[in-house]
Amino acid sequence: MENLGQVKISNDVIQTIAGFAALEIEGIDTSTSFTDKLFRNNGIKVEIQEDQAEISMVLSVKYGEIIPEVCQKVQENIINAVETMAGLRVSQVNIRVESVDVKKEREKKDNE
């Protein structure tokens, strides 16, 4: 096979893939204010060394969800998405749950 050149994938691309993979999981806060924070305010950090990525992110989980289970699904989905789309091995996905979204819970109490 002939050498066509080198392909480099920006950390920003990996951040985008990881962010959207996290938002696909049920139980994650997908409000506009949270997604803005996730994508625009360093809510996702990527460190790439050779062919491995370490991803760290902050998340907001919806009230009533089992936090460890939601986070495990997020980790698995991010690993699958990054490895499939970018061909980059993910060594770790570190998640810090920063808040619990109680918006719907408040609305439910207000309607009662």
CYANA upper distance limits for C-alpha pairs under 8 A (distance plus 0.5 A):
  9 ILE  CA     13 VAL  CA      7.11
  9 ILE  CA     14 ILE  CA      8.02
  9 ILE  CA     86 ALA  CA      7.90
 10 SER  CA     14 ILE  CA      7.27
 11 ASN  CA     15 GLN  CA      6.62
 11 ASN  CA     46 VAL  CA      6.61
 11 ASN  CA     47 GLU  CA      8.11
 11 ASN  CA     48 ILE  CA      8.17
 12 ASP  CA     16 THR  CA      6.68
 13 VAL  CA     17 ILE  CA      6.75
 14 ILE  CA     18 ALA  CA      6.58
 14 ILE  CA     46 VAL  CA      7.65
 14 ILE  CA     82 VAL  CA      7.23
 14 ILE  CA     86 ALA  CA      8.10
 15 GLN  CA     19 GLY  CA      6.46
 15 GLN  CA     39 PHE  CA      8.36
 15 GLN  CA     44 ILE  CA      6.50
 15 GLN  CA     45 LYS  CA      7.36
 15 GLN  CA     46 VAL  CA      7.03
 16 THR  CA     20 PHE  CA      6.69
 16 THR  CA     39 PHE  CA      7.91
 17 ILE  CA     21 ALA  CA      6.59
 17 ILE  CA     78 ILE  CA      8.05
 17 ILE  CA     81 ALA  CA      7.25
 17 ILE  CA     82 VAL  CA      6.84
 18 ALA  CA     22 ALA  CA      6.67
 18 ALA  CA     44 ILE  CA      8.44
 18 ALA  CA     55 ILE  CA      8.49
 18 ALA  CA     78 ILE  CA      5.67
 18 ALA  CA     81 ALA  CA      7.67
 18 ALA  CA     82 VAL  CA      7.20
 19 GLY  CA     23 LEU  CA      6.84
 19 GLY  CA     38 LEU  CA      7.75
 19 GLY  CA     39 PHE  CA      7.61
 19 GLY  CA     44 ILE  CA      7.71
 19 GLY  CA     78 ILE  CA      8.47
 20 PHE  CA     24 GLU  CA      6.84
 21 ALA  CA     25 ILE  CA      7.82
 21 ALA  CA     74 VAL  CA      7.65
 21 ALA  CA     77 ASN  CA      6.32
 21 ALA  CA     78 ILE  CA      5.77
 21 ALA  CA     81 ALA  CA      7.03
 22 ALA  CA     28 ILE  CA      7.97
 22 ALA  CA     74 VAL  CA      5.61
 22 ALA  CA     75 GLN  CA      8.23
 22 ALA  CA     77 ASN  CA      7.39
 22 ALA  CA     78 ILE  CA      6.89
 23 LEU  CA     28 ILE  CA      6.69
 23 LEU  CA     29 ASP  CA      8.13
 23 LEU  CA     30 THR  CA      6.85
 24 GLU  CA     28 ILE  CA      8.50
 25 ILE  CA     70 VAL  CA      7.87
 25 ILE  CA     73 LYS  CA      7.38
 25 ILE  CA     74 VAL  CA      6.70
 25 ILE  CA     77 ASN  CA      8.43
 26 GLU  CA     70 VAL  CA      7.97
 27 GLY  CA     61 VAL  CA      6.28
 27 GLY  CA     62 LYS  CA      5.77
 27 GLY  CA     65 GLU  CA      6.54
 27 GLY  CA     70 VAL  CA      6.84
 28 ILE  CA     59 LEU  CA      7.77
 28 ILE  CA     60 SER  CA      6.60
 28 ILE  CA     61 VAL  CA      5.13
 28 ILE  CA     62 LYS  CA      6.29
 28 ILE  CA     70 VAL  CA      8.01
 29 ASP  CA     34 PHE  CA      7.35
 29 ASP  CA     59 LEU  CA      8.18
 29 ASP  CA     60 SER  CA      5.86
 29 ASP  CA     61 VAL  CA      5.87
 29 ASP  CA     62 LYS  CA      6.05
 29 ASP  CA    101 ASP  CA      6.78
 30 THR  CA     34 PHE  CA      7.00
 30 THR  CA     35 THR  CA      6.66
 31 SER  CA     35 THR  CA      6.73
 32 THR  CA     36 ASP  CA      6.50
 33 SER  CA     37 LYS  CA      6.87
 34 PHE  CA     38 LEU  CA      6.60
 34 PHE  CA     60 SER  CA      7.82
 35 THR  CA     39 PHE  CA      6.61
 36 ASP  CA     40 ARG  CA      6.04
 36 ASP  CA     41 ASN  CA      7.79
 37 LYS  CA     41 ASN  CA      5.47
 37 LYS  CA     42 ASN  CA      7.84
 37 LYS  CA     43 GLY  CA      6.66
 38 LEU  CA     42 ASN  CA      7.02
 38 LEU  CA     43 GLY  CA      4.64
 38 LEU  CA     44 ILE  CA      6.85
 38 LEU  CA     57 MET  CA      8.32
 38 LEU  CA     58 VAL  CA      7.65
 38 LEU  CA     59 LEU  CA      8.15
 39 PHE  CA     43 GLY  CA      6.63
 39 PHE  CA     44 ILE  CA      7.45
 43 GLY  CA     57 MET  CA      5.85
 43 GLY  CA     58 VAL  CA      5.93
 43 GLY  CA     59 LEU  CA      8.43
 44 ILE  CA     55 ILE  CA      7.63
 44 ILE  CA     56 SER  CA      6.23
 44 ILE  CA     57 MET  CA      4.82
 44 ILE  CA     58 VAL  CA      7.31
 45 LYS  CA     55 ILE  CA      6.25
 45 LYS  CA     56 SER  CA      5.63
 45 LYS  CA     57 MET  CA      6.73
 46 VAL  CA     53 ALA  CA      7.13
 46 VAL  CA     54 GLU  CA      6.30
 46 VAL  CA     55 ILE  CA      5.16
 46 VAL  CA     56 SER  CA      7.02
 47 GLU  CA     53 ALA  CA      6.13
 47 GLU  CA     54 GLU  CA      5.71
 47 GLU  CA     55 ILE  CA      7.05
 48 ILE  CA     52 GLN  CA      6.19
 48 ILE  CA     53 ALA  CA      4.95
 48 ILE  CA     54 GLU  CA      6.95
 49 GLN  CA     53 ALA  CA      7.00
 51 ASP  CA     88 LEU  CA      6.23
 51 ASP  CA     89 ARG  CA      6.72
 52 GLN  CA     88 LEU  CA      6.38
 52 GLN  CA     89 ARG  CA      5.24
 52 GLN  CA     90 VAL  CA      5.97
 52 GLN  CA     91 SER  CA      6.61
 53 ALA  CA     88 LEU  CA      7.26
 53 ALA  CA     89 ARG  CA      6.70
 53 ALA  CA     90 VAL  CA      5.20
 53 ALA  CA     91 SER  CA      6.40
 53 ALA  CA     92 GLN  CA      7.77
 54 GLU  CA     90 VAL  CA      6.51
 54 GLU  CA     91 SER  CA      6.08
 54 GLU  CA     92 GLN  CA      5.43
 54 GLU  CA     93 VAL  CA      6.65
 54 GLU  CA     94 ASN  CA      8.39
 55 ILE  CA     90 VAL  CA      8.14
 55 ILE  CA     92 GLN  CA      6.67
 55 ILE  CA     93 VAL  CA      5.28
 55 ILE  CA     94 ASN  CA      6.67
 56 SER  CA     93 VAL  CA      6.20
 56 SER  CA     94 ASN  CA      5.03
 56 SER  CA     95 ILE  CA      6.32
 56 SER  CA     96 ARG  CA      8.37
 57 MET  CA     93 VAL  CA      8.37
 57 MET  CA     94 ASN  CA      6.93
 57 MET  CA     95 ILE  CA      5.65
 57 MET  CA     96 ARG  CA      6.81
 58 VAL  CA     95 ILE  CA      6.26
 58 VAL  CA     96 ARG  CA      5.24
 58 VAL  CA     97 VAL  CA      6.17
 58 VAL  CA     98 GLU  CA      6.48
 59 LEU  CA     95 ILE  CA      7.47
 59 LEU  CA     96 ARG  CA      6.77
 59 LEU  CA     97 VAL  CA      5.34
 59 LEU  CA     98 GLU  CA      6.28
 59 LEU  CA     99 SER  CA      7.54
 60 SER  CA     97 VAL  CA      6.30
 60 SER  CA     98 GLU  CA      6.27
 60 SER  CA     99 SER  CA      5.20
 60 SER  CA    100 VAL  CA      5.85
 60 SER  CA    101 ASP  CA      6.82
 61 VAL  CA     65 GLU  CA      7.52
 61 VAL  CA     67 ILE  CA      7.44
 61 VAL  CA     70 VAL  CA      8.38
 61 VAL  CA     97 VAL  CA      7.59
 61 VAL  CA     99 SER  CA      7.04
 61 VAL  CA    100 VAL  CA      5.38
 61 VAL  CA    101 ASP  CA      6.40
 62 LYS  CA    100 VAL  CA      6.00
 62 LYS  CA    101 ASP  CA      5.09
 62 LYS  CA    102 VAL  CA      7.06
 63 TYR  CA    100 VAL  CA      6.12
 63 TYR  CA    101 ASP  CA      6.01
 63 TYR  CA    102 VAL  CA      5.80
 63 TYR  CA    105 GLU  CA      7.68
 65 GLU  CA     70 VAL  CA      7.72
 66 ILE  CA     70 VAL  CA      6.78
 67 ILE  CA     71 CYS  CA      6.59
 68 PRO  CA     72 GLN  CA      6.63
 69 GLU  CA     73 LYS  CA      6.87
 70 VAL  CA     74 VAL  CA      6.77
 71 CYS  CA     75 GLN  CA      6.62
 71 CYS  CA     95 ILE  CA      7.61
 72 GLN  CA     76 GLU  CA      6.70
 73 LYS  CA     77 ASN  CA      6.57
 74 VAL  CA     78 ILE  CA      6.56
 75 GLN  CA     79 ILE  CA      6.70
 75 GLN  CA     93 VAL  CA      6.24
 75 GLN  CA     94 ASN  CA      8.37
 76 GLU  CA     80 ASN  CA      6.68
 77 ASN  CA     81 ALA  CA      6.53
 78 ILE  CA     82 VAL  CA      6.50
 78 ILE  CA     93 VAL  CA      8.15
 79 ILE  CA     83 GLU  CA      6.43
 79 ILE  CA     89 ARG  CA      8.37
 79 ILE  CA     90 VAL  CA      6.35
 79 ILE  CA     93 VAL  CA      8.04
 80 ASN  CA     84 THR  CA      6.40
 81 ALA  CA     85 MET  CA      6.33
 81 ALA  CA     86 ALA  CA      8.47
 82 VAL  CA     86 ALA  CA      5.90
 82 VAL  CA     87 GLY  CA      7.41
 82 VAL  CA     88 LEU  CA      6.93
 82 VAL  CA     89 ARG  CA      8.13
 82 VAL  CA     90 VAL  CA      7.76
 83 GLU  CA     87 GLY  CA      5.21
 83 GLU  CA     88 LEU  CA      5.43
 83 GLU  CA     89 ARG  CA      6.00
 83 GLU  CA     90 VAL  CA      7.22
 84 THR  CA     88 LEU  CA      8.31
102 VAL  CA    106 ARG  CA      6.69
103 LYS  CA    107 GLU  CA      6.81
104 LYS  CA    108 LYS  CA      6.60
105 GLU  CA    109 LYS  CA      6.91
106 ARG  CA    110 ASP  CA      6.66
107 GLU  CA    111 ASN  CA      6.73
108 LYS  CA    112 GLU  CA      7.02
